[in-house]
Amino acid sequence: MFPVRQPWLCKALGCYDCCIRCLGAVPYPSLVATLLCFAGIALFCGCGHEALANTEVLVETYFARNIQDYVILASFIKYFQYVIYGLASFFFLYCILLLAEGFYTTSAVKQTFGEFRSTRCGRCLSLTFLILTYFLAVIWLGVFAFTAIPVFFFFNMAHTCHTINMLVETTSPMNQHGWVCMDARQYGLLPWNAMPGKACGMTLVSICKTEEFFMTYDLYIAAFAGAGIALLALFLYVVATTYNYAVLRFLGRKGLRC
């Protein structure tokens, strides 16, 4: 019976070996970075788009009486929403390109398909991806910092509401909580001549209790987290592309050419 089973056993071992070699050819750092980038950009773009729309509603309802006071903010929100559409498309294509570059330059692929031969075009392409990814990571670091501004604003707003509630419970009928305000003009959301431009006392507390406030706050937190995840993915891409380029340069110095 052994001679009958031997071809099947050899075939099974051959499939197993092939699967192991295929799994070894996967550029796992680039793959993890791609998944993180997709998740981060999806959070940033989706939640950021909705948060901006809700912000316009809150400012229009509670912080500005004249449309001319928030027309600049409304225009900025409108254009930035279009920028979000472009960012989603750009990152989707760019991450696919980086993942493909990782597949074709990883050392596991070289070992799988035999002797590797480096070309000058391949090294230039890898260097181009490295430089672009590095500058993109630096730019996105600024985007990440910019995304923290609305989170900081809504955090301060919620904290101020909590302070007013504490004053209401502990102070006398002098109504001291009416002096506690949140001014949107201090954060550049409205011009300094906007009226009223701020919310004070129990009016601010009523704003903090609305569903729009809680939803917008949560959306900005999610967008901030998404920007951080995308930034982490870009740093992983920088590490992966740097390693790939270093391998190509090392093999190029050994005189391997197509």
Summary of the structure (lengths in Angstrom):
residues: 258
radius of gyration: 27.5
end to end distance: 49.8
largest distance: 99.1
contacts: 767
relative contact order: 0.17
helix: 83%
strand: 3%
